[in-house]
Amino acid sequence: MKLWGGRFTKPTNQLVDEYTASIHFDKKLAQYDIEGSLAHAEMLKVCGIISEEDANAITEGLKTVALKIKHGEAELLDEHEDIHMNVEKLLIEEVGPVGGKLHTGRSRNDQVALDMRLYLRDALMEIGNLLIAVQESLYKQAQANLDTVLPGYTHLQRAQPVLFAHHMMAYVFMFQRDVDRLFDSCKRVNKSPLGAGALAGTTFPIDRKFVAEKLHFDSICENSLDAVSDRDFVVEFLSNASLIGMHLSRLCEELVQWSSAEFNFIELDDAFSTGSSMMPQKKNPDIAELVRGKTGRIYGHLIGMLTTLKGLPLAYNKDMQEDKEGMFDTVETLQGALALFAPMIETMDVKSENMYEAVSKDFSNATDFADYLVRKGMPFRESHAVVGQVVLHCIEQDKYLLDLTIEEYQQFSDLVETDIYEVLSPEAVVNARDVAGGTAKVRVEEQFEAAAGLFEKNKEWLYIHAGTPSLNRT
């Protein structure tokens, strides 16, 4: 007989059990379910709803069940549907009928919402830590290659030279937005739904705030209907995860390009590369490619969750069982990618000479030539046309701007003097961008300082919010 089967005259069909059961994936919530149950049992005792003796028996029983699940000594069965009913069944087997008192004043609807918030709260801390490690790996590469110049691109065409450090710092600040979003979302995750019951609350004189404080929540969900039907926090996480995945994927695309023979700007460490089963010369950037590929998987979970929720009336509906697998998979996909990413970036070889050679053999200094003429008094629109003509001349002569003689320059404008060679050197072009946020060396050093301050704030936030004990950590 099911724990809820009192009004039924026959058991559910076995296929129904198999189809509706979620235990094969929501068993990940086991320790969180028990953590919430321990707080609930203590609250029932404090509020005089169950006796101290019963509460103590339930508490000890739950701790035993937790250890058995952790060590693989407990059998979790489809016929008990989900982790909540499996834990309760194991508890009753451990302590007898008194275990049935644990569910007083709560429903699986508010129970699962609680478990998911506890799980996601821990996941956000872990992903935040991993993101910061990726930022630091980019920061270290930037500092180690502060004088390295490489071509900057728009439309995947050579545009203007930038410092390699500037390029790395772009991702540092990009990932900082991800960190900020994760941390900000915690305040919406960290609200306790327990006590909302199935949808309308409970007739028992429970203390919801007691449980919330016990579980280190900031507050309770204010409306019982919203508490059990809200999965905005899951959607928000999947959205934030999609942005993280997109940022990782963009960097992965550059790593794949840069490590090709056509670019030859970097080489990934052997430990983060693979070979070919057929071609012995191959060294493939498979990790970067896989991270790029798995971004689509994360997007899919976001769209799936939004689609599941879009037509649901209040309050809980069985459709919402679909909220977990995508969340679990996204957490694991991100954790796996981020854990690999930091050491992959930190150990990659930056081929600064190849980057400099590339930037010396293009027309990415053409804008500086136009600006040079403007400073000599020529209107920009006119200087733009003049430089375009010079570039065309170079292409026809198989030369670059720095290869031209002063006489060739002066065929197009007598404003050009010998100082043009200094102005158009890669180093001068880079350092001419001496504006806040620019690629000049002094401005990149300012970015280092700003990023170091952000890292300190990130770690301080994690330190303050890391004191939320869960059974899976103790």
C-alpha positions in Angstrom: 0.0 0.0 0.0 1.3 3.5 -0.9 1.7 5.9 2.0 -1.0 7.9 0.3 -3.2 4.9 -0.7 -5.9 5.0 1.9 -8.7 6.0 -0.5 -7.7 3.6 -3.3 -9.1 0.1 -3.7 -6.3 -1.4 -5.8 -2.6 -0.7 -6.4 -1.3 1.4 -9.3 -0.3 -0.4 -12.5 3.4 -1.3 -12.5 3.8 0.8 -15.7 2.4 3.8 -13.9 4.9 3.2 -11.0 7.7 3.1 -13.5 6.5 6.1 -15.6 5.8 8.4 -12.7 8.6 7.5 -10.4 11.3 10.1 -10.0 13.6 8.3 -7.5 16.1 7.4 -10.2 17.1 11.1 -10.5 15.7 12.9 -7.4 17.8 10.6 -5.2 20.4 13.4 -5.6 18.2 15.3 -3.1 18.4 12.7 -0.4 20.7 14.5 2.0 18.8 17.8 1.5 15.5 16.0 2.1 16.8 14.7 5.4 18.3 18.0 6.3 14.9 19.7 5.8 13.2 16.9 7.7 15.5 17.3 10.7 14.6 21.0 10.9 10.9 20.2 10.5 11.0 17.5 13.2 12.7 20.0 15.6 10.1 22.6 14.8 7.2 20.1 15.5 8.7 19.4 18.9 9.3 23.1 19.8 5.7 24.0 18.7 4.3 21.1 20.8 2.8 19.3 17.8 4.7 16.1 18.6 6.3 15.0 21.8 10.0 15.4 22.6 10.3 11.6 22.7 8.9 11.2 19.3 10.9 14.0 17.9 14.1 12.5 19.3 13.3 9.1 17.8 12.6 10.6 14.4 15.8 12.7 14.5 18.0 9.7 15.4 16.2 7.6 12.7 16.8 10.2 10.1 20.4 10.4 10.9 20.7 6.6 10.5 18.8 6.7 7.2 21.1 9.4 6.0 24.2 7.3 6.7 22.6 4.2 5.1 21.8 6.2 1.9 25.2 7.8 1.9 27.0 4.4 2.1 24.7 2.7 -0.4 23.1 0.5 2.3 19.5 1.6 1.7 17.3 0.4 -1.2 15.5 3.2 -2.9 12.5 1.8 -4.8 10.4 3.0 -7.7 7.2 1.8 -5.9 7.8 4.6 -3.4 7.9 7.1 -6.2 10.3 9.8 -5.1 13.0 10.5 -2.5 10.6 12.0 0.0 8.5 8.8 0.2 11.5 6.6 0.1 13.1 8.4 3.1 9.8 8.3 5.0 9.5 4.6 4.3 13.0 3.9 5.5 12.4 6.0 8.6 9.3 4.0 9.5 11.3 0.8 9.0 13.9 2.2 11.3 11.8 3.7 14.2 8.4 2.2 13.6 5.0 4.0 13.2 6.3 7.1 15.0 8.1 7.9 11.8 4.8 8.6 10.2 4.5 11.7 12.4 7.3 13.4 10.6 5.0 14.4 7.7 2.6 16.3 10.0 2.0 19.9 8.8 3.8 19.5 5.4 3.3 18.2 1.9 5.5 16.8 -0.7 4.8 19.9 -2.6 6.5 22.2 -0.2 9.0 19.5 0.7 10.4 19.2 -2.8 10.5 23.0 -3.3 12.6 23.1 -0.1 15.0 20.4 -1.2 15.6 22.0 -4.6 16.4 25.3 -3.0 18.8 23.7 -0.6 20.5 21.8 -3.4 20.7 24.8 -5.7 22.1 27.0 -2.9 25.0 24.7 -2.6 25.4 24.4 -6.3 25.6 28.2 -6.7 28.4 28.3 -4.1 30.4 25.6 -5.9 29.9 27.1 -9.4 30.8 30.6 -8.0 34.1 29.2 -6.7 34.8 27.5 -10.0 34.0 30.6 -12.0 36.4 32.6 -9.8 39.1 30.0 -10.5 38.6 30.5 -14.3 38.8 34.3 -13.8 42.1 33.9 -11.9 43.6 31.7 -14.6 42.8 34.3 -17.3 44.2 37.0 -15.0 47.5 35.1 -14.6 47.8 34.6 -18.3 47.2 38.3 -18.8 49.8 39.3 -16.3 52.3 36.9 -17.7 51.8 38.3 -21.3 51.3 42.0 -20.6 53.7 43.0 -23.5 52.3 40.6 -26.0 50.5 42.2 -29.0 48.0 40.2 -31.2 45.6 41.2 -33.9 42.1 42.2 -32.7 39.3 41.2 -34.9 35.8 42.4 -36.0 33.8 40.2 -38.4 36.7 37.8 -38.0 38.8 40.2 -40.1 41.9 42.0 -38.8 40.8 45.2 -37.1 43.3 46.8 -34.7 46.1 45.5 -32.6 45.4 44.8 -28.9 47.4 43.5 -26.0 46.8 39.8 -25.4 46.4 40.8 -21.8 43.5 43.1 -22.8 41.9 40.2 -24.6 42.1 37.9 -21.6 40.8 40.7 -19.3 37.7 41.0 -21.5 36.8 37.5 -20.4 37.6 38.2 -16.8 35.0 41.0 -16.7 32.6 38.9 -18.8 32.8 36.2 -16.2 32.4 38.7 -13.4 29.0 39.5 -14.7 28.2 35.8 -14.4 29.5 35.7 -10.8 27.4 38.8 -10.0 24.3 37.2 -11.5 24.8 34.0 -9.6 25.4 35.8 -6.3 22.4 38.1 -6.8 20.1 35.1 -7.6 21.0 33.6 -4.2 18.6 36.0 -2.4 15.7 34.6 -4.5 16.8 31.0 -4.0 17.4 31.4 -0.3 13.7 31.6 0.8 12.0 28.8 2.6 8.8 27.3 1.2 8.3 24.8 4.0 5.0 25.2 5.8 3.1 26.1 2.6 1.7 22.6 2.6 0.1 21.3 -0.5 -1.0 24.8 -1.5 -2.9 26.6 1.3 -0.8 26.2 4.4 -1.6 23.9 7.4 -4.0 23.8 10.3 -1.2 23.0 12.7 0.4 25.8 14.7 3.8 25.5 13.0 6.6 28.1 13.0 7.8 28.6 9.5 10.4 31.1 10.5 12.0 28.7 13.0 12.6 26.2 10.2 13.9 28.9 7.9 16.4 30.1 10.4 17.4 26.5 11.2 18.2 25.9 7.6 19.9 29.3 7.2 17.4 30.8 4.8 17.1 34.6 4.7 13.3 34.5 4.9 10.2 32.5 4.1 8.1 32.5 0.9 5.3 34.9 1.6 2.4 33.2 -0.2 1.7 29.5 0.1 0.4 29.1 -3.5 3.4 30.8 -4.9 5.7 28.9 -2.6 4.8 25.4 -4.0 4.4 26.5 -7.6 7.4 28.8 -8.0 10.2 27.5 -10.1 11.4 30.9 -11.1 14.6 30.3 -9.2 15.3 27.2 -11.4 14.6 29.2 -14.6 16.8 32.0 -13.4 19.6 29.6 -12.7 19.3 27.9 -16.1 19.3 31.4 -17.7 22.4 32.4 -15.8 24.0 29.0 -16.7 23.2 29.6 -20.3 25.1 32.9 -20.2 28.0 31.3 -18.5 27.9 28.5 -21.2 27.8 31.1 -23.9 30.8 33.0 -22.5 32.8 29.8 -22.2 31.8 28.8 -25.7 33.0 32.1 -27.2 36.4 31.7 -25.5 36.5 28.0 -26.6 35.9 29.1 -30.2 38.9 31.4 -30.0 41.0 28.7 -28.4 40.1 26.3 -31.2 41.0 28.9 -33.9 44.2 30.1 -32.2 45.5 26.6 -31.7 45.1 25.8 -35.5 48.1 25.9 -37.8 46.5 28.8 -39.7 46.7 31.0 -36.5 49.3 29.2 -34.4 48.9 31.8 -31.6 48.6 29.3 -28.7 49.2 25.6 -27.9 47.1 23.8 -25.4 48.9 21.6 -22.9 49.0 17.9 -23.8 47.0 17.1 -20.7 44.0 19.1 -22.2 44.3 17.8 -25.7 43.5 14.5 -27.5 44.8 12.7 -30.6 43.4 11.0 -33.7 42.9 7.3 -33.9 43.9 7.5 -37.6 46.2 10.5 -38.0 49.3 10.4 -35.8 50.2 14.0 -36.2 46.9 15.4 -34.8 46.6 17.3 -31.5 43.0 18.2 -31.1 41.5 20.9 -28.7 38.7 18.4 -27.7 38.0 20.0 -24.3 37.4 23.4 -25.8 35.2 21.8 -28.5 33.2 19.8 -26.0 32.6 22.8 -23.7 31.4 24.7 -26.8 29.1 21.8 -27.7 27.6 21.3 -24.3 26.5 25.0 -24.3 23.6 23.9 -26.5 22.6 21.2 -24.0 22.3 23.9 -21.3 20.2 26.1 -23.6 17.9 23.1 -24.1 17.3 22.7 -20.4 16.3 26.4 -20.2 13.9 26.2 -23.0 12.5 23.0 -21.7 11.8 24.4 -18.3 10.2 27.6 -19.6 8.0 25.4 -21.9 7.0 23.1 -19.0 5.9 26.1 -16.8 4.2 28.3 -19.4 0.7 26.7 -19.2 0.5 25.6 -15.6 -2.3 26.9 -13.4 -1.6 27.4 -9.7 -0.6 25.5 -7.7 1.5 22.3 -8.0 1.1 20.1 -11.1 2.8 16.8 -11.9 4.4 18.4 -14.9 6.8 20.1 -12.4 8.5 16.8 -11.8 10.4 17.8 -15.0 12.1 20.6 -13.1 14.9 18.5 -11.7 16.8 16.5 -14.4 17.6 19.7 -16.4 18.7 21.5 -13.3 20.9 18.6 -12.1 22.4 18.1 -15.6 23.1 21.8 -16.0 24.9 21.9 -12.6 27.0 18.9 -13.4 27.7 20.1 -17.0 28.9 23.5 -15.7 30.9 22.1 -12.9 32.7 19.7 -15.2 33.4 22.4 -17.8 34.6 25.0 -15.2 36.8 22.5 -13.3 38.7 21.7 -16.6 38.8 25.3 -17.9 40.9 26.9 -15.2 43.9 24.5 -15.6 43.5 24.4 -19.4 43.9 28.2 -19.6 46.6 28.4 -17.0 48.8 25.8 -18.8 48.4 26.9 -22.4 51.5 28.2 -24.2 51.1 31.7 -25.6 53.1 32.1 -28.8 53.8 35.8 -28.5 56.3 35.9 -31.4 53.7 34.5 -33.8 51.1 36.9 -32.6 53.5 39.8 -33.2 54.5 38.6 -36.6 50.8 38.4 -37.5 50.1 41.9 -36.4 53.1 43.2 -38.3 51.7 41.8 -41.5 48.3 43.3 -41.8 46.6 46.7 -42.1 45.3 46.9 -38.5 47.3 50.1 -38.1 45.4 51.9 -40.8 43.1 53.7 -38.4 46.1 55.2 -36.7 47.3 56.4 -40.0 44.0 58.1 -40.5 44.1 59.6 -37.0 47.7 60.8 -37.7 46.4 62.8 -40.7 43.5 64.2 -38.7 46.0 65.5 -36.1 47.9 67.2 -39.0 44.7 69.0 -39.9 42.9 66.8 -42.4 39.2 66.1 -41.9 38.6 62.5 -40.8 36.4 61.6 -43.8 39.1 62.8 -46.1 41.8 61.0 -44.2 39.8 57.8 -44.3 39.7 58.0 -48.1 43.4 58.8 -48.4 44.4 55.9 -46.2 42.1 53.6 -48.1 44.0 54.6 -51.3 47.3 53.9 -49.6 46.1 50.5 -48.5 45.0 49.7 -52.0 48.5 50.7 -53.2 50.1 48.4 -50.7 48.0 45.5 -51.8 48.9 46.1 -55.4 52.6 46.3 -54.4 52.4 43.4 -52.0 53.5 45.6 -49.1 52.3 46.7 -45.7 52.1 50.3 -44.4 55.4 50.1 -42.6 57.1 48.8 -45.8 56.4 52.1 -47.7 59.1 54.7 -48.3 58.4 58.3 -47.2 58.2 59.2 -50.9 55.4 56.7 -51.5 53.5 58.1 -48.5 53.9 61.6 -49.8 52.4 60.6 -53.2 49.1 60.5 -51.3 49.6 63.3 -48.8 52.4 65.8 -48.2 51.3 65.9 -44.5 53.1 62.6 -43.9 56.6 62.9 -42.3 59.1 60.4 -41.0 57.4 60.2 -37.6 54.8 58.0 -39.4 57.0 54.9 -38.8 56.9 55.3 -35.0 53.2 56.1 -35.0 52.3 52.9 -37.0 54.5 50.4 -35.0 52.3 47.8 -33.2 53.5 48.9 -29.8 52.6 52.6 -30.5 49.2 51.6 -32.0 48.4 49.7 -28.9 49.6 52.3 -26.4 47.8 55.1 -28.3 44.5 53.7 -27.0 45.2 55.4 -23.7 41.6 55.8 -22.5 39.8 54.2 -19.6 39.1 50.6 -20.6 41.5 50.8 -23.6 44.2 48.4 -24.7 47.2 50.7 -23.8 49.5 49.0 -21.3 48.8 51.5 -18.5 45.0 51.0 -19.0 45.3 47.2 -18.9 47.3 47.6 -15.6 44.3 49.6 -14.3 42.1 46.7 -15.3 44.4 44.3 -13.3 43.8 46.5 -10.2 40.1 46.6 -10.8 39.9 42.8 -11.2 41.9 42.2 -8.1 39.4 44.2 -6.1 36.5 42.2 -7.6 38.2 38.9 -6.7 38.5 40.1 -3.1 34.8 41.0 -3.0 33.8 37.7 -4.6 35.8 35.7 -2.0 34.4 37.8 0.8 30.9 37.1 -0.4 31.6 33.4 -0.6 33.1 33.4 2.9 30.1 35.1 4.4 27.6 32.9 2.7 29.5 29.6 3.0 28.3 29.0 6.6 25.1 27.1 5.5 25.7 23.6 6.8 24.3 20.7 4.9 24.5 17.0 5.7 26.3 16.4 2.4 29.2 18.6 3.6 29.4 17.5 7.3 
